[in-house]
Amino acid sequence: MTRGIALVRPPSDRLAEGIVTYIQRTPVDLALARRQHDAYRDALSAAGWTVREVEPAPAHPDSVFVEDTVVIFEGLAVLTRPGPAERRAEVDGTEAAVRDLGLDVVRIVEPGTLDGGDVLQTGSTLYVGSGGRTNVDGIEQLGRYLAMRGGTVVPVSLTGVLHLKSAVTALPDGTLLALPDRIDTSVLPAVHAVDEEAGCHVVPLGDDQLLIAASAPSTAAWLSSLGWSPVVVDISEYEKLEGCVTCLNVLVPA
């Protein structure tokens, strides 16, 4: 029995042209990136998710980071309006995919901006990064949509980081793994500071499985010692573009 649908989008031939904001640009090996994406898809499938591909967007270098185009909550798909104008056309393919899944669909509209990477869900609370690619109007629109489904939105200020989930993600038990100097922790429950930047990036895959990058070996070992089962994937070429394990999928639970 499937756990649900995992939406992914293949990397564009122009991947190496993707936006970088807080790191220095370094060369991206496209062939390696494609192999890594295939392995990433395989990991999702092995964990029990049915992998479904969003229509490729070859003209858009960042389109592989499909998480930024939609927020899923209780059968509702909130199509985003990404902060960078050049990424907004990526949403069209995602809209087709979520409508095909039968989800209810709404949209963030101008002047709001919202990147899906800024949204971290723990239970019915959704923490939303503010001050980077997501603005106050986008957060307010998201809050109104999710309130109709029982969700609560809590803004979180960011400092020197691309997205909220670049600096904090959650374990299935609600434990937050974080880089606390990059976010306003005063609005969050207690956080566990990690030593590796990629150590604060996990994707719960069901049961005790946690998707985590190969660049966080110490964190993976620590999680394993606590009884979790890390599913390790190498995403080095996406990390060169400020990507992490959360960015490359959208999970739609069954």
C-alpha positions as CSV (number, residue, x, y, z in Angstrom):
1,M,0.0,0.0,0.0
2,T,1.4,3.4,-1.0
3,R,2.0,6.1,1.6
4,G,0.9,8.7,-1.0
5,I,2.2,10.6,-4.0
6,A,5.6,12.1,-4.1
7,L,5.7,14.8,-6.8
8,V,9.1,15.4,-8.3
9,R,10.4,17.3,-11.4
10,P,13.4,16.4,-13.5
11,P,16.3,18.8,-13.6
12,S,16.5,21.2,-16.5
13,D,19.4,21.2,-18.9
14,R,20.0,24.8,-17.6
15,L,20.2,23.6,-13.9
16,A,23.7,25.2,-13.5
17,E,22.1,28.6,-14.1
18,G,20.0,28.3,-11.0
19,I,19.8,31.2,-8.6
20,V,22.3,31.4,-5.8
21,T,22.0,34.0,-3.0
22,Y,24.0,33.3,0.1
23,I,26.8,31.1,-1.3
24,Q,29.4,31.5,-4.1
25,R,28.5,29.9,-7.4
26,T,30.5,26.7,-8.2
27,P,30.3,24.5,-11.3
28,V,27.4,22.0,-11.4
29,D,27.9,18.6,-13.0
30,L,24.6,18.1,-14.8
31,A,25.1,14.4,-15.6
32,L,25.9,13.7,-11.9
33,A,22.8,15.8,-10.9
34,R,20.6,13.7,-13.1
35,R,22.0,10.5,-11.5
36,Q,21.5,11.9,-8.1
37,H,17.9,12.8,-8.9
38,D,17.2,9.3,-10.1
39,A,18.6,7.9,-6.9
40,Y,16.5,10.4,-4.9
41,R,13.4,9.2,-6.7
42,D,14.4,5.6,-6.0
43,A,14.7,6.4,-2.3
44,L,11.2,7.9,-2.2
45,S,9.8,4.9,-4.0
46,A,11.6,2.4,-1.7
47,A,10.1,4.2,1.3
48,G,6.6,3.4,0.0
49,W,5.8,6.6,-2.0
50,T,4.4,6.5,-5.5
51,V,6.6,8.9,-7.5
52,R,4.8,11.1,-10.0
53,E,6.6,13.5,-12.3
54,V,5.5,17.1,-12.7
55,E,5.7,18.3,-16.3
56,P,9.4,19.3,-17.0
57,A,10.1,23.0,-17.3
58,P,13.3,23.0,-19.3
59,A,13.4,26.8,-19.7
60,H,13.6,27.2,-15.9
61,P,16.9,26.4,-14.2
62,D,15.4,26.1,-10.7
63,S,12.3,24.1,-11.6
64,V,13.7,20.9,-10.1
65,F,13.1,22.5,-6.7
66,V,9.4,21.7,-7.0
67,E,8.7,22.2,-3.3
68,D,8.7,26.0,-3.8
69,T,5.7,25.9,-6.1
70,V,3.0,24.5,-3.8
71,V,2.0,24.0,-0.2
72,I,-0.2,20.9,0.6
73,F,-2.4,20.9,3.7
74,E,-5.4,18.7,4.5
75,G,-6.4,18.1,0.8
76,L,-5.8,21.7,-0.2
77,A,-3.1,22.7,-2.6
78,V,-2.0,26.3,-2.2
79,L,-0.1,27.3,-5.4
80,T,2.6,29.7,-4.5
81,R,3.9,32.9,-6.1
82,P,7.6,32.6,-5.8
83,G,9.7,35.5,-4.7
84,P,12.0,35.6,-7.8
85,A,9.8,36.6,-10.8
86,E,11.7,34.3,-13.1
87,R,10.4,31.3,-11.2
88,R,6.7,32.1,-11.3
89,A,6.0,30.2,-14.5
90,E,7.1,27.0,-12.8
91,V,3.8,26.9,-10.9
92,D,1.8,26.1,-14.0
93,G,3.0,22.5,-14.3
94,T,2.5,22.0,-10.6
95,E,-1.0,23.2,-10.9
96,A,-1.8,20.6,-13.5
97,A,-0.3,17.9,-11.3
98,V,-2.2,18.7,-8.2
99,R,-5.5,19.1,-10.1
100,D,-4.9,15.7,-11.6
101,L,-4.6,14.4,-8.0
102,G,-8.1,15.8,-7.2
103,L,-6.9,18.3,-4.6
104,D,-8.7,21.5,-4.0
105,V,-6.6,24.3,-5.4
106,V,-6.2,28.0,-4.4
107,R,-3.4,30.5,-5.3
108,I,-1.3,33.2,-3.7
109,V,-1.8,36.4,-5.7
110,E,-0.1,39.7,-6.2
111,P,1.3,41.5,-4.2
112,G,1.9,38.3,-2.1
113,T,5.0,36.2,-2.5
114,L,5.5,32.7,-1.1
115,D,8.1,30.0,-1.6
116,G,7.1,26.5,-0.5
117,G,10.6,26.1,1.0
118,D,9.6,28.7,3.6
119,V,6.7,26.6,5.0
120,L,7.4,24.0,7.8
121,Q,4.4,22.0,9.0
122,T,4.3,20.4,12.5
123,G,0.8,19.0,13.1
124,S,-1.8,21.8,12.4
125,T,0.8,24.5,12.8
126,L,2.7,25.9,9.8
127,Y,5.8,28.0,10.5
128,V,6.5,30.4,7.6
129,G,9.8,32.1,6.9
130,S,9.6,35.9,6.5
131,G,12.0,38.4,5.2
132,G,13.5,36.5,2.3
133,R,11.5,35.3,-0.7
134,T,8.2,35.2,1.2
135,N,6.5,38.5,2.2
136,V,3.9,39.5,4.8
137,D,1.1,39.6,2.3
138,G,1.9,36.0,1.1
139,I,1.9,34.8,4.7
140,E,-1.4,36.5,5.4
141,Q,-3.0,34.9,2.3
142,L,-1.7,31.5,3.3
143,G,-3.0,31.9,6.8
144,R,-6.5,32.7,5.5
145,Y,-6.6,29.7,3.3
146,L,-5.3,27.2,5.9
147,A,-7.5,28.5,8.7
148,M,-10.5,27.1,6.7
149,R,-8.9,23.7,7.1
150,G,-7.9,24.1,10.8
151,G,-4.3,25.3,10.2
152,T,-2.5,28.0,12.1
153,V,0.3,30.0,10.5
154,V,3.2,31.4,12.6
155,P,5.7,33.8,10.8
156,V,9.4,33.3,11.6
157,S,12.0,35.9,10.8
158,L,15.1,34.7,8.8
159,T,18.6,36.0,8.8
160,G,21.1,35.2,6.0
161,V,19.3,32.1,4.8
162,L,17.4,31.3,1.7
163,H,14.3,29.6,3.2
164,L,13.0,28.6,6.6
165,K,13.6,25.0,5.8
166,S,17.2,25.8,4.9
167,A,17.6,26.4,8.7
168,V,15.0,24.2,10.5
169,T,13.0,21.0,9.8
170,A,11.0,18.7,12.1
171,L,11.2,15.0,13.1
172,P,7.9,13.1,13.2
173,D,7.8,13.5,17.0
174,G,7.9,17.3,16.6
175,T,11.6,17.8,17.5
176,L,13.0,20.7,15.5
177,L,16.5,20.4,14.1
178,A,17.9,23.8,13.5
179,L,20.6,26.3,12.8
180,P,19.4,28.7,15.6
181,D,21.5,31.7,14.6
182,R,19.6,31.9,11.3
183,I,16.0,32.1,12.6
184,D,13.9,33.7,15.3
185,T,13.7,30.9,17.7
186,S,11.5,32.8,20.1
187,V,8.4,31.9,18.1
188,L,9.3,28.2,17.9
189,P,9.2,25.3,20.4
190,A,12.6,24.3,21.8
191,V,15.1,23.5,19.0
192,H,18.0,21.0,18.8
193,A,21.0,22.8,17.3
194,V,22.9,20.7,14.8
195,D,26.6,21.0,13.9
196,E,26.2,20.2,10.2
197,E,24.3,22.6,8.0
198,A,22.6,19.7,6.1
199,G,21.8,18.1,9.5
200,C,18.9,20.4,9.9
201,H,17.3,19.2,6.7
202,V,15.2,16.0,7.0
203,V,12.1,14.7,5.3
204,P,10.0,12.2,7.3
205,L,9.1,9.4,5.0
206,G,6.8,7.4,7.3
207,D,7.4,5.1,10.3
208,D,11.0,5.8,11.5
209,Q,12.4,6.7,8.1
210,L,14.1,10.1,7.6
211,L,15.5,11.3,4.3
212,I,18.8,13.1,4.9
213,A,21.7,14.3,2.8
214,A,25.0,12.4,2.6
215,S,26.7,15.7,3.7
216,A,25.4,15.3,7.2
217,P,27.0,12.0,8.3
218,S,27.3,12.9,12.0
219,T,23.6,13.9,12.2
220,A,22.6,10.8,10.5
221,A,24.6,8.7,13.0
222,W,23.0,10.6,15.9
223,L,19.5,10.1,14.5
224,S,20.2,6.4,14.1
225,S,21.4,6.2,17.7
226,L,18.0,7.6,18.7
227,G,16.1,4.8,16.8
228,W,15.4,6.6,13.6
229,S,16.3,5.1,10.2
230,P,18.2,7.6,8.1
231,V,17.7,7.2,4.3
232,V,20.9,8.9,3.0
233,V,21.0,10.5,-0.4
234,D,23.8,12.3,-2.2
235,I,22.5,15.7,-3.5
236,S,25.9,17.5,-3.8
237,E,25.0,19.1,-7.1
238,Y,21.8,20.6,-5.7
239,E,23.5,21.8,-2.6
240,K,25.7,24.0,-4.9
241,L,22.4,25.8,-5.7
242,E,21.3,26.2,-2.1
243,G,19.1,23.1,-2.4
244,C,18.5,20.5,0.3
245,V,16.6,17.2,0.6
246,T,13.3,19.0,1.2
247,C,13.4,21.1,-2.0
248,L,13.2,18.2,-4.5
249,N,9.8,16.8,-3.6
250,V,6.2,17.5,-2.6
251,L,4.6,14.7,-0.5
252,V,0.9,14.3,-0.8
253,P,-0.1,11.7,1.9
254,A,-2.7,9.1,1.0
